[in-house]
């Protein structure tokens, strides 16, 4: 029972103190699950982020569901998902009741400006940590170079190119590399 309560409270805290959506939450999730609680290893965390990003739905909810399922199967997944969603639901519900009055407050407008800067830092920090954790294989370096170059070029040229395409292209490259290695291994075994 203690594990259920710990999981729920951890997800509740994560959902309550994360501003800026799932990408901003990545750094907090890593700190909580890898560094403090040691529920998963760094490499598994990187895999979890890749899965959470490439599946439908918000990354924070997908990550919470993954952690919950890993720890306590279906009940853990349900508990973690509810825990991470409750704070946002309650806050958005309360804000919706007073939306116009809420946005007209100078204090709130200035608070959101400050939060925006913090969110940029959290996303950048999470990206750097993940970049450091990726094995420096030639394949990974080529993929990283391709994605970074493509993102810079499309940004400068103001070309709309969805991140979904980057994910799909890189996923297909990864599967192709796996199949090529497997084919090569089968040829070596046959020889």
N, C-alpha and C positions, 0 to 999 in steps of 0.2 A: 504494500500500500504506500510505503514511503517513496518508492520509485515513481509511482503514479503522481503523487503530490509534487515531488521535485520536478518531474518533467512538465507538468501543467504550469507550475509557478515560473519555471524558467522560460517557457514559451510565452506566458502572460507578460513577464518582464520584458522579453525581447520585443513583443508586439507593442508594448506600451511606450518604450523608450527609443523606438526606431523611427526616425523621420526620413522621408525621401524614398520610400519604397524598398523593394527587394534588394536592389544593388547596394544601397546604403546599409542594408541589414547584413550583408555578407561579412563585413569586418566584425560586426558584433557576434554573429553566429560562430565565426571561426574562433574568436576569443572565448566564447562561452563553451562551445562543444569540444574544441581541440585543446586549447590551453588550460582552461580552468577545470572543467568537469572530466575531460579526457574520455568522452563518450565515443569519439571516433578519432582515427589517425589523420594526419595532414593529407596524405595521398587520397584517402577515402573522402575527405572533405572536398577536395578538388573534383573528384568524380561526382559527388553529390551536387555540387554547384552546376556542373555540366549537365547532369540529368535534370535538375530543377529548372535550368534555363531552357532546355530544349523540349520540355514537355509543356502542354497547354496549362495555362493558369499562372498566377503570380508566383514569382520565384520564392518569396518568403513562405508562402503556404506550402509549396511543393517541398521545400527544404524541411519545414517543420514536419510534414507528413512522413518524409523519408526517415528523419531521426526518430520520430515516434514509432514507426514501424520497425526500425532496426532494434530499438530497445524493448518494446513491449507488443510487437505485432499489431494486429488490427486495433485493439483498444488503445494502444499507445499512439498510433497514427491519428485516430479520432481525437484523442485527448490533446495531443500536440497541435493539431490543426485548429481545434476550437480555442485553445489557449492563445494562439498567436493571432486569431481573428477577433476575439472579444474586445480588446482595447480599441482597435480601429472602428469597429462597429459602433461601440458606445460613443466614442468621440465624434464620429461623423454624424451620428443620430442627434446628439446634443447640438452640434454646430448647425445642422439643418434646421433646427427649430428657431435659431436666431441668426441665420446666415447673413442677411443684409446688415443687421446691426453689428455682427461680428466682424465683417470685412471693413466696415467703415471706421473701426477703431484704429487710431494711429499706432497705438502700442502693438496691436496684432500685426499690422502691415510691416512694421519695423522688425518684429520678431520673425516673421516669415523671411525677410531679407537676410537676417542672420542665419537662420536655419538653412537657407539655400547654399550659403558658403560652406557650412558644415557638411551638408550632403555631398557636395563636390569633393571635399576632402575624404569623406568616408568611402565613396566610390573609387577614387584614385588610390587610396590606401589599400583597399581590398584587391584592386587590380595588380598593384605592385607585389603584394604578398602572394597572390596566385601565380604571378609571373615568376617569382623566385622559386616557387614550389614545383614548377613544371620541369621535368627532366630535359636537359639540353642536348637532345638528339638532333641529328641533321634534319629529320622529318619535322620535328616540332619547330625548329628554327625557321625552316622554309615556310611552314604554315603561318607562324607568327609574323614573319616578314611580309608575306602576302596579305594577310588581313590588315595589319597596321598600314601598309602602303595603300591598299584599296580604300580603307577608311579615310585616310588623309586626302587622297586624290578625289574621292567622291564629295568630301566636305568642301574642299577648295573649289571644285567645279559646280557645287550646289546641285549635285545629282542625287536624287532620292534612291537609296538602295537599302532595303530593309535588312536589319540584323538577322532576320530569319534566313535570308539567303546565305549570309556568311556561315551561319550554323549548319545549314544543309550542305553547302559546298565542303566545309571542313569535315563534316561527318562522313560525306561520301569519300573524301580523300583518305580518311582514317580507315574506313571499311575496305577501300581499294588496297591500301598498304597492307592491311591484315591478310586479305585474300592473296596478294602477291607473295607475301612471306610464306603463307600456307602452301601455295602452289609450288614455290621453290623448295620447301621442305619435303613435300611429297615426291618431287623429282629426285632429290638427293636420296631419299629413302628407297626409291625404286631402283636407283643406280647401284 
